[in-house]
C-alpha cells in the first residue's frame, strides 16, 4: 500500500523529534494510542436508540396536550 522503507520511517521520526522535542514523545505516543483506542471503540459500538416510551397526553416538552385529562 504505502512503500515506506526504513529510511522514510527514520526521516519521519527525526522530523517529529525536531518539531516536538524528545521530552514530549511519550506524551504524544500516549495521546495517539488513546485516540486510536477511542476510534476503534466508536466504530464497533452500535448506534444508541432511545426507546423510552412517551406518556400519553403529553407532548415532547412535557406539557399537557389539549383534550387530555391531567
N, C-alpha and C positions, 0 to 999 in steps of 0.2 A: 504494500500500500504506500507507505512513506519510505523512501530509501534512505533512512537515517543510519549512517555508519558511526563508528566510534569517534571520529574526528568532529563530526557535526554535533554529537552529544557533548563532547568536551568543550567545543566552542560555545554552545548554549549555556552550559554550566558556568563557564568563565564569565560570560556576559551577565548572568544572574548574580554572581559573586561581586562583580564590579558595580552593578546597579544597587544592590541591596546590602552588601557587606556580609561578612562571614557570620557575624553575631545574630543576624535576623533569619538565617537559613532554617534553623529548627522551627522557628515561629511560622515561617511561610509554608514549610512542609506540613506542619500540623493543621494549618488553615486549609491547605489544599486537600488533605486527607478527609477532614470534616466535611468539606464541600462535596467531595465525590461520594462520601457515605450518605449524605442527605439527599443528593440527587438520585442515587440508586434506590433509596427508601421511597422517595416520592414517585418514582416510576413504577415501583412494584405494588404500591398500595392502591386498592380500588377507590374510585371516587365515592365520597360520602354522600348519602342521600338522606334528606330529612323526612322521616316517616311519622313524625308526631301528628296525630290527628287533630284537626281543628274542632273547637267546641261549636255545637250548633247554636245559632242565634247570635254569633259574634263575628265581626269582620276581622280583617288582618290586623287592625290596630287594637283589638280587644274591646271595642265599643259595641254596644248592642245595636243590632240592625232593626230598622222599623218593622213592626209586626211581630217581634219576638216578645215573649213574656218573661222578662227577667226582673 
